[in-house]
Structures are given as structure tokens and as C-alpha cells.
Amino acid sequence: MQLARLFVVLVVSLPAHALLIRADRDDAEYLELATRYTSVVALPGGGEATLIASNWLLTTAKLAKGLPVDARIVIAGKRYEVATTRVHPAWSGGSANDIGLVHLRGGTSIDDIEPLQLYRGDNEGGKAVVIVAHGSTGKIGSNERTTDRKARAAINTIDRIGARVFDMQVKPAADASDLQGALTPGELGAPAIVETTQGLFVVGVANAIDGEWESYARVSAYASWIEAAMVDTAKREVEQLLDPDRR
């Protein structure tokens, strides 16, 4: 269990923005893996979000609420302004129902980046997923630090399932994936991604870290709200175009 304990120590001691990686793996492997998941973007001020439609990002409620209108987010090298944000109506400031949306003004072109699909299955338990985040990084058992804020991706396994959340545990070397990694608090909002024959799906949104455990909002539990919020916003935009004085 020494490896797991070292992970926990580094989660506490590293700067706020840091994807922890295995000491026996080259950082280049984590960087290369992340190039496959360009739909994951860094939010200004910290935190992560995932493009799920041409002009919508999925993240935590706390991060969405903290983004001011007209804040600029870089996606595929281009800057986009925040038009509005939505948070789950049952969110009360904690980790429960901590899921939100960011609506971008104008949106991105599908030629630039492919949005991820929303996962709707109820079989997440035991699945291997990819987590993606930006920031400085550190290796287990080393004081080495890198502060390039590049995207890195790691592979973990879902261990516990609840009605609206699932959890992943940092594992000792014998039980870990070859590219195991761990988030730190500055990278909440990061997605857990699963690949199926139908493509890439976002299955969870990281919203809490407790020692060697990471908690994620289950996208399958919130898919209906996510879609309804996007449709409602689109409807309001059309109404305002037809009647600018409408409130």
C-alpha cells in the first residue's frame, strides 16, 4: 500500500493545479493520451469543463456559477465568451447535485473539435475511464514539479456507484492501470470519459476529492436535466430574437 499512501501525500502537498502521475511512467505518455481528448478545456481561474455540444460545456455547479458573463474560454486555440451559465436546481453549495453548464456565445465549429456524448447507461461500475485535466504535475515519490499547464490524461477504474455519484480510488501499483493518475482540487470539473463502439462519452464530472478517493456526478443521472436546460436556453434565445423586450 506504499504507492497509495504516496499518492495521498502528494494530493495534499502539491499545488492546487496538478494531475498526479505514476513515478514509474514517463510524463510524455500522459501528455500523448490527452491529445485524443481535445473536448476537455481549462476554465479561467482553474477547473475543467467538457464540450458536449457546439456551444455548451459541462462542469460543476460551483465552477459554472463562478464564471462571469463575458469570461473568455480557450477551445482549440480560439477564445469564446461565456453567454450564460446554468446550475442544477437542487444544488445547494456542496457536492450533492454539483453539476452545471456553461453556454458559450457563438460556439465552436464541429471542424475544430468533436463534442462528447452524454452517457446514459447504468452499468458504470468497474469500467475503466479516462480522466483529463490541465495544470502542473508531479510524480509519485518525487519532488519533481512541472508547471506547463498542458493537458494530461490518466486511466482509472470506477469502484463505487451511488444513485447520483460514483467514486474512484487511487490504487497500489499491483492493482493500478499502467497510466493511473489522480486529480487535485484545482482540477474539479474534469470528466471521466468512456469509449464505446458509438464513440466517446462523458460518464462523470469530478466534484469532490477525499484523500485517495475521487467522487464524480453520474452524467446518466443528470442527462435529462442537461438536455432540458440546453433546450430551455435555446428557446429563450429565439424568443428574445423575436421580441427583444421579452423578459
C-alpha positions in Angstrom: 0.0 0.0 0.0 3.0 2.3 0.0 2.2 3.6 -3.5 -1.3 4.5 -2.5 0.0 6.3 0.6 2.4 8.3 -1.5 -0.4 9.3 -3.8 -2.3 10.6 -0.8 0.7 12.6 0.5 1.1 14.3 -2.9 -2.6 15.1 -3.2 -2.2 17.1 0.0 1.2 18.7 -0.8 1.1 19.6 -4.5 -0.1 23.0 -5.8 -3.8 23.3 -6.4 -3.4 22.5 -10.1 -1.7 19.2 -10.6 -2.6 15.8 -12.2 -0.6 13.3 -10.2 1.1 10.6 -12.3 2.9 7.3 -11.6 6.6 7.7 -10.7 7.4 4.7 -12.9 5.8 6.2 -16.1 7.1 8.9 -18.4 5.1 12.1 -18.4 5.1 12.0 -22.2 2.7 9.1 -22.1 0.1 11.1 -20.1 0.6 14.1 -22.5 0.1 11.9 -25.6 -3.0 10.3 -24.2 -4.6 13.7 -23.6 -4.2 14.6 -27.3 -7.1 12.3 -28.0 -9.5 14.2 -25.8 -9.4 17.8 -27.0 -13.1 18.4 -25.9 -11.8 18.9 -22.4 -10.8 22.5 -21.7 -9.3 24.5 -18.8 -11.6 27.2 -17.3 -10.2 30.6 -16.4 -9.2 30.7 -12.8 -8.9 26.9 -12.5 -11.1 23.9 -13.0 -12.1 21.9 -16.0 -15.1 21.6 -18.4 -16.1 19.4 -21.3 -17.6 20.4 -24.6 -20.9 18.4 -25.0 -22.4 20.5 -27.9 -21.2 23.1 -30.2 -21.7 25.9 -27.6 -22.1 24.1 -24.3 -19.7 23.0 -21.7 -20.4 20.6 -18.8 -18.7 21.2 -15.5 -19.6 21.5 -11.8 -22.2 23.9 -10.5 -19.7 25.7 -8.4 -17.4 26.4 -11.3 -20.3 27.4 -13.6 -21.7 29.8 -11.1 -18.2 31.4 -10.6 -17.8 32.3 -14.2 -18.8 35.8 -15.1 -20.7 36.7 -18.2 -18.2 37.5 -21.0 -15.4 35.5 -19.4 -13.3 34.0 -22.1 -12.5 30.3 -22.5 -9.9 29.0 -24.9 -11.0 26.0 -27.0 -8.8 24.6 -29.8 -6.7 27.8 -29.7 -9.7 30.1 -30.1 -11.4 32.3 -27.5 -15.1 32.1 -26.8 -17.1 34.3 -24.4 -19.5 33.0 -21.8 -23.1 33.9 -22.6 -24.7 32.4 -19.5 -24.4 29.6 -17.1 -26.9 27.1 -15.6 -26.6 25.1 -12.3 -28.7 22.2 -11.2 -31.7 23.5 -9.3 -31.1 21.0 -6.4 -27.5 22.2 -5.8 -27.1 24.0 -2.5 -23.4 24.7 -2.5 -22.0 21.3 -1.5 -21.0 18.3 -3.6 -24.6 16.9 -3.9 -26.0 17.7 -7.3 -22.9 19.7 -8.1 -23.2 19.8 -11.8 -23.6 22.8 -14.1 -23.5 24.1 -17.7 -21.7 26.9 -19.5 -23.3 28.4 -22.6 -20.8 29.9 -25.0 -21.6 32.9 -27.2 -21.3 31.8 -30.8 -19.9 28.3 -30.0 -17.3 26.2 -31.7 -17.2 24.7 -35.2 -17.5 20.9 -35.4 -14.4 21.1 -37.6 -12.4 22.4 -34.7 -13.4 19.8 -32.1 -15.8 16.9 -31.6 -18.1 17.3 -28.5 -18.5 14.3 -26.2 -21.8 12.5 -25.9 -23.7 12.1 -22.7 -23.5 8.6 -21.2 -27.0 7.2 -20.3 -26.2 3.6 -19.2 -26.5 2.3 -15.6 -23.5 0.0 -15.8 -20.6 2.3 -14.9 -19.3 0.1 -12.1 -15.9 -1.5 -12.8 -15.4 0.4 -16.0 -12.0 1.8 -17.0 -12.3 5.5 -17.7 -10.0 8.3 -18.8 -9.7 11.5 -16.8 -8.3 14.6 -18.4 -7.0 17.8 -16.7 -4.7 20.7 -17.2 -2.1 22.0 -14.8 1.3 21.5 -13.3 2.1 17.9 -12.5 4.1 15.8 -10.0 5.3 12.2 -9.8 4.6 9.8 -7.0 7.5 9.6 -4.6 9.3 12.6 -6.1 9.5 16.3 -5.5 9.7 16.9 -9.3 7.2 19.6 -10.5 6.2 20.8 -14.0 4.2 23.9 -14.4 3.4 24.0 -18.1 -0.4 23.8 -17.7 -0.6 21.2 -20.5 -3.4 18.7 -20.8 -2.7 15.3 -19.3 -4.9 12.2 -19.3 -4.8 9.2 -17.0 -6.8 5.9 -16.7 -8.6 4.8 -13.6 -11.4 2.4 -12.7 -14.8 3.1 -11.2 -15.0 1.4 -7.8 -18.3 2.5 -6.1 -21.7 3.5 -7.5 -24.4 5.6 -5.9 -27.7 6.9 -7.3 -26.2 10.1 -8.5 -22.4 9.7 -7.9 -19.6 7.2 -8.5 -16.2 7.1 -6.8 -12.7 6.1 -7.9 -9.9 5.1 -5.6 -6.2 5.6 -6.1 -4.8 2.1 -6.1 -1.5 0.4 -5.3 0.8 -0.4 -8.2 -0.3 -4.1 -8.4 -4.0 -3.1 -8.9 -3.5 0.2 -10.9 -3.6 0.8 -14.6 -0.4 1.5 -16.4 -1.3 5.2 -16.6 -3.1 5.7 -13.3 -3.5 9.3 -12.3 -5.2 11.4 -9.7 -6.8 14.8 -9.7 -6.3 17.6 -7.2 -8.8 20.2 -6.0 -7.8 22.7 -8.7 -9.0 20.2 -11.4 -12.5 19.6 -10.3 -14.9 19.7 -13.2 -12.7 17.2 -15.0 -14.6 14.5 -16.9 -14.5 10.8 -16.7 -14.6 9.5 -20.3 -15.6 6.1 -21.6 -15.2 4.8 -25.2 -17.8 2.6 -26.8 -18.5 1.4 -30.3 -20.7 4.5 -30.6 -17.8 6.9 -29.7 -16.6 8.9 -26.7 -19.0 9.6 -23.8 -18.6 11.7 -20.7 -19.7 9.4 -17.9 -18.9 11.6 -14.9 -17.9 15.1 -13.7 -15.4 15.3 -10.8 -16.8 17.3 -7.9 -15.0 16.1 -4.7 -11.8 14.7 -3.5 -11.4 13.0 -0.1 -7.9 11.6 0.4 -7.3 8.8 -2.2 -11.0 8.9 -3.3 -12.4 11.0 -6.1 -16.2 11.5 -6.5 -18.0 12.2 -9.8 -21.5 13.2 -10.6 -23.0 10.5 -12.7 -23.9 12.0 -16.1 -26.6 9.3 -16.6 -28.5 10.6 -13.6 -28.5 14.2 -14.9 -28.8 13.7 -18.7 -32.4 14.7 -18.8 -31.8 17.9 -16.8 -28.8 18.7 -19.0 -30.7 18.4 -22.2 -33.8 20.3 -20.8 -31.5 23.2 -19.7 -30.0 23.5 -23.1 -33.3 23.4 -24.9 -34.8 25.9 -22.5 -31.9 28.3 -23.1 -32.2 27.9 -26.9 -35.9 28.6 -26.6 -35.3 31.8 -24.6 -32.8 33.0 -27.2 -35.3 32.5 -30.0 -37.9 34.4 -28.0 -35.6 37.3 -27.4 -34.7 37.4 -31.1 -38.4 37.6 -32.0 -39.2 40.1 -29.2 -36.1 41.9 -27.8 -38.2 43.4 -25.0 -39.3 40.0 -23.7 -38.0 39.2 -20.2 
